[in-house]
Amino acid sequence: MKKQKTTTIEENNTTHKSLFDRLSEEIIFTILDFLDQSNPRDKKSFSLVCKTFYVIESKHRKTLKPLRSDHLPSILNRYPQISTLNLTLCPRVTDSALSGVAASVGDSLRSVDLSRSRFFTGSGLAALVAGCRNLTELDLSNATELRDAAAAAIAEARNLERLWLARCKLITDIGIGCIAVGCPKLKLISLKWCLGIGDLGVGLVAVKCKEIRSLDLSYLPITNKCLPAIVKLQYLEELILEGCFGINDDGLVAINQGSNSLKTLDMSSCQRVSHVGLSSMTSGTECLQQLTLAYGSAVTADVGLSLQRLSKLQSLKLDGCLVTSAGLQAIGNCCFSLQELRLSKCLGVTDEGLSSILKKQKELRKLDITCCRKITYDSIAQIANSCRCLTSLKMESCTLVPREAFVLIGQRCHLLEELDLTDSEIDDEGLKSISN
């Protein structure tokens, strides 16, 4: 009997093994994809079942986020086919570590994030770029010690499409010029707080990188000179000019056109741009969906009129601006498809002004009226009556709103997912209404 049992067990093992061997790697990879969606730990358990599963899981994994850079050699030895390497948990990444990555992974690597890492130089980047010829994404944000020599090394990444250089303050026009010439496939580039880059460098990017979709020039010392080249970018969808104090109405009026493909425009903290320049910048931008004018000029009726061509505008952010009732009414009369409206910390928001813009916004999903201290019950009643599709409402420190108003929110805004009532007068009745 013992021999028969042993034989039966061996036959069952043989059967199971043969059935598993019939599955192709592609089918097993599909199964692992589902494990990724359910719980990442399940895939780790999968690799512990047997040696075959261990090998298959090693081939399947495409993303790594190691805790320490000194573990990289052993990790990359197990996972030689990764395409995304996130090193944000490794504060110390040396040139030798980057050379090791290039030698171990090679052309399969597509994306590297070094935005929180230090101690690497242009030499390490040169080795990485030379060994990983298919690199398409590189995040070097906060690498404050990198200079133009490092930029020249980056320029050798001919297939690069997305590049973040935020706060690389030592890179100059010469360095960014090298990148512009060497990386013509760039579709996204962030130069936020790159204080060494001016009109010349930005102009070179706009002229050489024709496929740019997203361009972040926040807080650069640029002037009106680079604007003509920027607006000629045929595929530009996102332009961020936050804190560009050198740009003014004269420059915007001079170009007298916008980008036909532009969908997102951020001109926050552009104190020298009024409704005159804004009207010029938005002319021809019928596709614009998101507009940010936070901490800028006063929102008057003229500003509202400058937006009258933007029939597809979905998001308008006016945080920190001085707002007039006439300005909000003018915006309400020309923008009927808003899904997001932000008036956080805006001075001048009253019941009259807020009601005039909200009564026509039937599709509004997100509303931020934080610190709008002049609004009362009437504004909340207008929100409850007009904005039935709201999913997010932020009204911190709206101190004149009485507790009775919160009952209306609970009764009529049934789709709310986010509600900020910090420093408000809500009571038990209001909470009961909202919870129901």
C-alpha positions as CSV (number, residue, x, y, z in Angstrom):
1,M,0.0,0.0,0.0
2,K,2.8,2.4,0.8
3,K,4.3,1.9,-2.6
4,Q,1.0,2.6,-4.2
5,K,0.5,5.8,-2.3
6,T,4.0,6.9,-3.2
7,T,3.3,6.1,-6.9
8,T,0.0,8.1,-6.8
9,I,1.7,11.2,-5.3
10,E,4.5,11.0,-7.9
11,E,1.9,10.7,-10.7
12,N,-0.1,13.7,-9.3
13,N,3.1,15.8,-9.1
14,T,4.0,14.8,-12.7
15,T,0.5,15.7,-13.9
16,H,0.5,19.2,-12.2
17,K,4.0,19.9,-13.5
18,S,3.1,19.0,-17.0
19,L,-0.1,21.2,-16.9
20,F,1.9,24.2,-15.7
21,D,4.6,23.7,-18.3
22,R,1.9,24.0,-21.0
23,L,1.3,27.6,-20.0
24,S,3.3,30.2,-21.9
25,E,5.1,33.0,-20.1
26,E,2.7,35.5,-21.7
27,I,-0.3,33.8,-20.0
28,I,1.5,33.7,-16.6
29,F,2.5,37.4,-17.1
30,T,-1.2,38.2,-17.6
31,I,-2.0,36.4,-14.3
32,L,0.7,38.4,-12.6
33,D,-0.7,41.7,-14.0
34,F,-4.0,40.9,-12.1
35,L,-2.0,40.2,-9.0
36,D,-0.5,43.7,-9.3
37,Q,-4.0,45.2,-9.4
38,S,-5.3,43.4,-6.4
39,N,-2.4,43.4,-3.9
40,P,1.3,43.8,-4.6
41,R,2.1,41.4,-1.8
42,D,0.4,38.6,-3.7
43,K,3.1,38.8,-6.3
44,K,5.8,38.4,-3.7
45,S,4.1,35.3,-2.3
46,F,3.9,34.0,-5.9
47,S,7.7,34.2,-6.2
48,L,8.1,32.1,-3.1
49,V,6.1,29.1,-4.3
50,C,8.9,27.4,-6.3
51,K,12.0,28.1,-8.3
52,T,10.1,28.3,-11.6
53,F,7.7,31.0,-10.1
54,Y,10.7,32.8,-8.7
55,V,12.3,33.1,-12.2
56,I,9.0,34.0,-13.9
57,E,8.4,36.8,-11.3
58,S,11.9,38.1,-11.9
59,K,11.3,38.4,-15.6
60,H,7.8,40.0,-15.2
61,R,8.7,42.8,-12.8
62,K,9.2,46.1,-14.6
63,T,9.4,48.7,-11.8
64,L,11.8,48.9,-8.8
65,K,11.9,51.3,-5.9
66,P,14.8,50.2,-3.7
67,L,15.3,51.4,-0.1
68,R,19.1,51.7,-0.3
69,S,21.4,52.2,-3.2
70,D,23.9,49.7,-1.9
71,H,21.4,47.0,-2.5
72,L,21.2,47.8,-6.2
73,P,23.7,45.2,-7.5
74,S,21.9,42.2,-6.0
75,I,18.4,43.6,-6.9
76,L,19.4,44.3,-10.5
77,N,20.9,40.9,-10.7
78,R,17.5,39.4,-9.9
79,Y,15.5,41.8,-12.0
80,P,17.5,42.5,-15.2
81,Q,14.6,43.5,-17.3
82,I,13.1,46.5,-15.4
83,S,12.0,49.5,-17.4
84,T,11.4,52.0,-14.4
85,L,13.8,52.7,-11.6
86,N,12.7,54.9,-8.8
87,L,15.5,56.0,-6.5
88,T,13.6,58.6,-4.5
89,L,14.1,56.5,-1.3
90,C,17.9,56.5,-1.8
91,P,19.4,59.8,-0.7
92,R,22.9,58.8,-1.6
93,V,23.5,57.6,-5.2
94,T,27.1,57.7,-6.4
95,D,28.5,57.7,-9.9
96,S,29.5,54.0,-9.5
97,A,26.0,53.1,-8.6
98,L,24.7,54.7,-11.9
99,S,27.4,52.9,-13.8
100,G,26.3,49.7,-12.3
101,V,22.7,50.3,-13.3
102,A,23.7,50.9,-16.9
103,A,25.8,47.7,-16.9
104,S,23.1,45.5,-15.3
105,V,19.9,46.8,-17.1
106,G,21.1,48.4,-20.3
107,D,18.6,49.2,-23.0
108,S,15.5,47.8,-21.2
109,L,15.6,50.8,-18.9
110,R,13.2,53.6,-19.9
111,S,12.7,55.8,-16.8
112,V,14.9,56.9,-13.9
113,D,13.9,59.1,-11.0
114,L,16.7,60.8,-9.1
115,S,14.7,63.7,-7.7
116,R,15.6,63.1,-4.1
117,S,19.1,61.7,-4.6
118,R,22.5,63.3,-4.2
119,F,26.2,62.7,-4.7
120,F,26.1,61.8,-8.4
121,T,27.8,64.0,-11.0
122,G,27.9,64.4,-14.8
123,S,30.2,61.4,-15.0
124,G,27.6,59.1,-13.5
125,L,24.9,60.5,-15.8
126,A,27.2,60.1,-18.8
127,A,27.6,56.4,-17.9
128,L,23.9,56.0,-17.4
129,V,22.9,57.6,-20.7
130,A,25.6,55.7,-22.6
131,G,24.5,52.3,-21.3
132,C,20.7,52.9,-21.4
133,R,20.2,54.1,-25.0
134,N,16.4,53.8,-24.8
135,L,16.0,56.1,-21.8
136,T,12.8,58.3,-22.3
137,E,12.3,59.7,-18.8
138,L,14.8,61.3,-16.4
139,D,13.9,63.2,-13.3
140,L,16.8,65.2,-11.9
141,S,14.8,67.7,-9.8
142,N,16.6,69.2,-6.8
143,A,20.1,68.3,-8.2
144,T,21.4,71.7,-7.2
145,E,25.1,70.8,-7.8
146,L,24.7,69.8,-11.4
147,R,26.4,72.1,-13.9
148,D,26.5,72.5,-17.7
149,A,28.9,69.5,-18.0
150,A,26.1,67.3,-16.6
151,A,23.7,68.9,-19.1
152,A,26.0,68.0,-21.9
153,A,25.9,64.4,-20.7
154,I,22.1,64.4,-20.7
155,A,22.2,65.7,-24.2
156,E,23.5,62.3,-25.4
157,A,20.1,60.7,-24.5
158,R,18.8,61.0,-28.0
159,N,15.5,59.3,-27.2
160,L,14.6,61.4,-24.2
161,E,11.0,62.5,-24.1
162,R,10.4,63.7,-20.5
163,L,13.0,65.7,-18.5
164,W,12.6,67.3,-15.1
165,L,15.4,69.8,-14.0
166,A,13.5,71.7,-11.3
167,R,15.9,73.7,-9.0
168,C,19.0,72.8,-11.0
169,K,20.2,76.3,-10.4
170,L,23.7,76.0,-11.7
171,I,22.7,75.0,-15.3
172,T,22.9,77.9,-17.6
173,D,21.7,78.8,-21.2
174,I,24.7,76.9,-22.5
175,G,23.7,73.7,-20.8
176,I,20.1,73.8,-21.7
177,G,21.1,74.6,-25.2
178,C,23.1,71.4,-25.4
179,I,20.0,69.5,-24.2
180,A,17.8,71.2,-26.8
181,V,20.1,70.3,-29.6
182,G,20.8,66.7,-28.5
183,C,17.2,65.8,-27.4
184,P,14.9,66.9,-30.2
185,K,12.2,64.3,-29.1
186,L,11.5,66.1,-25.8
187,K,7.8,66.3,-25.1
188,L,7.9,67.5,-21.5
189,I,10.6,69.7,-19.8
190,S,10.4,71.3,-16.4
191,L,12.9,74.1,-15.8
192,K,11.2,75.4,-12.6
193,W,13.6,77.5,-10.5
194,C,16.5,77.0,-12.9
195,L,17.7,80.5,-12.2
196,G,20.7,80.3,-14.6
197,I,18.4,79.9,-17.6
198,G,17.0,82.9,-19.4
199,D,15.5,84.0,-22.7
200,L,18.3,82.4,-24.8
201,G,18.0,79.0,-23.3
202,V,14.2,78.9,-23.4
203,G,14.3,80.2,-27.0
204,L,16.6,77.3,-28.0
205,V,14.3,74.8,-26.4
206,A,11.3,76.2,-28.3
207,V,13.2,76.3,-31.6
208,K,14.9,72.9,-31.4
209,C,12.3,70.7,-29.6
210,K,9.3,71.0,-31.9
211,E,7.4,68.2,-30.2
212,I,7.1,69.9,-26.8
213,R,3.7,69.3,-25.1
214,S,4.4,70.5,-21.6
215,L,6.7,73.4,-20.7
216,D,7.3,74.6,-17.1
217,L,9.2,77.9,-16.9
218,S,8.1,78.8,-13.3
219,Y,10.2,81.5,-11.6
220,L,12.7,81.8,-14.5
221,P,14.3,85.2,-15.1
222,I,12.8,85.4,-18.6
223,T,11.3,88.4,-20.4
224,N,9.0,89.0,-23.3
225,K,11.7,88.1,-25.8
226,C,11.2,84.3,-25.6
227,L,7.4,84.4,-26.0
228,P,7.2,84.5,-29.8
229,A,9.1,81.2,-30.1
230,I,7.0,79.6,-27.3
231,V,3.6,80.4,-28.9
232,K,4.8,78.9,-32.2
233,L,5.1,75.4,-30.7
234,Q,2.7,73.4,-32.7
235,Y,1.8,70.7,-30.1
236,L,2.1,72.7,-26.9
237,E,-0.7,71.7,-24.5
238,E,0.6,72.9,-21.1
239,L,2.4,76.2,-20.4
240,I,3.4,77.2,-16.8
241,L,4.6,80.7,-16.4
242,E,4.1,81.0,-12.6
243,G,6.2,83.7,-11.1
244,C,7.7,84.9,-14.3
245,F,8.0,88.6,-13.2
246,G,9.7,89.7,-16.4
247,I,6.6,89.1,-18.5
248,N,4.2,91.9,-18.9
249,D,1.3,93.2,-21.0
250,D,3.5,94.8,-23.6
251,G,5.1,91.5,-24.6
252,L,1.8,89.6,-24.7
253,V,0.1,92.3,-26.8
254,A,3.1,92.4,-29.2
255,I,2.7,88.7,-30.1
256,N,-1.1,89.2,-30.3
257,Q,-1.7,85.4,-30.5
258,G,-1.9,82.3,-28.4
259,S,-1.2,78.7,-29.1
260,N,-3.9,76.8,-30.9
261,S,-3.2,73.6,-29.1
262,L,-2.9,75.0,-25.6
263,K,-5.1,73.3,-23.0
264,T,-3.5,74.4,-19.7
265,L,-2.1,77.9,-18.9
266,D,-0.7,78.9,-15.5
267,M,0.1,82.6,-15.0
268,S,0.1,82.6,-11.2
269,S,1.9,85.5,-9.5
270,C,2.5,87.3,-12.9
271,Q,1.9,90.7,-11.2
272,R,2.6,92.7,-14.4
273,V,-0.1,90.9,-16.5
274,S,-3.5,92.5,-16.5
275,H,-6.7,91.8,-18.5
276,V,-5.0,93.4,-21.5
277,G,-2.2,90.9,-21.8
278,L,-4.5,88.0,-20.8
279,S,-6.9,88.8,-23.6
280,S,-4.0,88.7,-26.1
281,M,-2.5,85.5,-24.7
282,T,-5.9,83.7,-24.8
283,S,-6.8,84.8,-28.3
284,G,-6.8,81.8,-30.6
285,T,-6.7,79.3,-27.7
286,E,-10.2,78.0,-28.1
287,C,-9.1,74.6,-26.7
288,L,-8.0,76.0,-23.3
289,Q,-9.5,73.9,-20.5
290,Q,-7.5,75.0,-17.4
291,L,-6.5,78.6,-16.5
292,T,-4.7,79.6,-13.3
293,L,-4.4,83.3,-12.4
294,A,-3.7,82.9,-8.7
295,Y,-2.1,85.7,-6.8
296,G,-2.2,88.0,-9.8
297,S,-4.0,91.2,-10.8
298,A,-7.5,92.0,-9.5
299,V,-10.3,90.1,-11.1
300,T,-12.6,92.8,-12.5
301,A,-15.2,92.8,-15.2
302,D,-12.5,93.4,-17.8
303,V,-10.8,90.1,-16.8
304,G,-14.1,88.3,-17.2
305,L,-14.6,89.7,-20.7
306,S,-11.1,88.6,-21.7
307,L,-12.2,85.0,-21.1
308,Q,-15.3,85.2,-23.3
309,R,-13.6,83.2,-26.1
310,L,-12.8,80.3,-23.8
311,S,-16.0,78.3,-24.3
312,K,-14.3,75.0,-23.3
313,L,-12.8,76.3,-20.0
314,Q,-13.3,73.7,-17.3
315,S,-11.0,74.8,-14.5
316,L,-10.4,78.4,-13.2
317,K,-8.1,79.1,-10.3
318,L,-8.1,82.6,-8.8
319,D,-6.7,81.9,-5.4
320,G,-5.4,84.9,-3.5
321,C,-6.7,87.5,-6.0
322,L,-8.7,90.6,-5.2
323,V,-12.1,89.7,-6.7
324,T,-15.0,92.0,-7.5
325,S,-18.7,91.0,-7.8
326,A,-18.7,92.4,-11.4
327,G,-15.7,90.3,-12.2
328,L,-17.4,87.1,-11.0
329,Q,-20.6,88.0,-12.8
330,A,-18.7,88.6,-16.1
331,I,-17.0,85.2,-15.8
332,G,-20.3,83.5,-15.1
333,N,-21.8,85.1,-18.2
334,C,-19.1,83.7,-20.6
335,C,-17.9,80.4,-19.0
336,F,-20.7,77.9,-18.8
337,S,-18.8,74.6,-18.6
338,L,-16.7,75.1,-15.5
339,Q,-16.1,71.9,-13.5
340,E,-13.6,73.4,-11.0
341,L,-13.6,76.9,-9.4
342,R,-11.0,78.0,-6.8
343,L,-11.5,81.2,-4.9
344,S,-9.3,80.3,-1.9
345,K,-8.2,83.3,0.2
346,C,-9.7,85.7,-2.3
347,L,-10.6,89.2,-0.9
348,G,-13.9,90.7,-2.1
349,V,-16.0,87.5,-2.5
350,T,-19.5,88.3,-1.4
351,D,-22.9,86.5,-1.6
352,E,-23.8,88.6,-4.6
353,G,-20.7,87.8,-6.6
354,L,-20.5,84.1,-5.7
355,S,-24.2,83.6,-6.5
356,S,-23.8,85.4,-9.9
357,I,-21.2,82.9,-11.1
358,L,-22.6,79.8,-9.5
359,K,-26.2,80.0,-10.7
360,K,-25.0,79.1,-14.2
361,Q,-22.5,76.4,-13.3
362,K,-24.7,73.3,-13.4
363,E,-21.7,71.0,-14.0
364,L,-19.4,72.3,-11.3
365,R,-17.6,69.4,-9.5
366,K,-15.0,71.2,-7.3
367,L,-15.4,74.5,-5.4
368,D,-12.9,76.0,-3.0
369,I,-14.0,79.1,-1.1
370,T,-11.5,78.7,1.8
371,C,-11.2,81.9,3.9
372,C,-14.0,83.8,2.0
373,R,-15.1,85.4,5.2
374,K,-17.9,87.6,3.8
375,I,-20.2,84.9,2.5
376,T,-23.2,83.9,4.5
377,Y,-26.2,81.5,4.4
378,D,-27.3,82.9,1.0
379,S,-24.1,81.6,-0.8
380,I,-24.5,78.1,0.7
381,A,-28.2,78.1,-0.4
382,Q,-27.1,79.0,-4.0
383,I,-24.4,76.2,-3.9
384,A,-27.0,73.7,-2.7
385,N,-29.5,74.7,-5.4
386,S,-27.3,75.1,-8.4
387,C,-24.3,72.8,-7.9
388,R,-25.9,69.4,-7.4
389,C,-22.9,67.6,-9.0
390,L,-20.4,68.8,-6.5
391,T,-17.9,66.1,-5.4
392,S,-15.5,68.5,-3.5
393,L,-16.3,71.5,-1.4
394,K,-13.7,73.3,0.7
395,M,-15.0,76.1,2.9
396,E,-12.5,76.4,5.8
397,S,-12.9,79.5,7.9
398,C,-16.1,80.8,6.3
399,T,-17.0,82.2,9.7
400,L,-20.2,84.0,8.8
401,V,-21.9,80.9,7.5
402,P,-24.5,79.8,10.2
403,R,-25.0,76.2,11.3
404,E,-28.4,76.0,9.5
405,A,-26.6,76.3,6.2
406,F,-24.8,72.9,6.5
407,V,-28.2,71.1,6.6
408,L,-28.8,72.3,3.0
409,I,-25.5,70.8,1.9
410,G,-26.5,67.4,3.3
411,Q,-29.9,67.5,1.8
412,R,-29.0,68.5,-1.8
413,C,-25.3,67.7,-2.5
414,H,-25.5,64.0,-2.5
415,L,-22.4,63.3,-4.6
416,L,-19.9,64.9,-2.2
417,E,-16.7,63.0,-1.6
418,E,-14.6,65.7,0.0
419,L,-15.8,68.3,2.5
420,D,-13.6,70.7,4.4
421,L,-15.4,72.5,7.3
422,T,-12.4,73.4,9.4
423,D,-13.1,76.3,11.7
424,S,-16.9,76.4,10.9
425,E,-20.0,76.6,13.0
426,I,-21.4,73.2,12.1
427,D,-23.4,71.4,14.8
428,D,-24.9,67.9,15.4
429,E,-27.9,68.6,13.1
430,G,-25.6,69.6,10.3
431,L,-23.4,66.5,10.7
432,K,-26.4,64.3,10.7
433,S,-27.7,65.8,7.5
434,I,-24.3,65.4,5.8
435,S,-23.9,61.9,7.0
436,N,-27.2,60.8,5.6
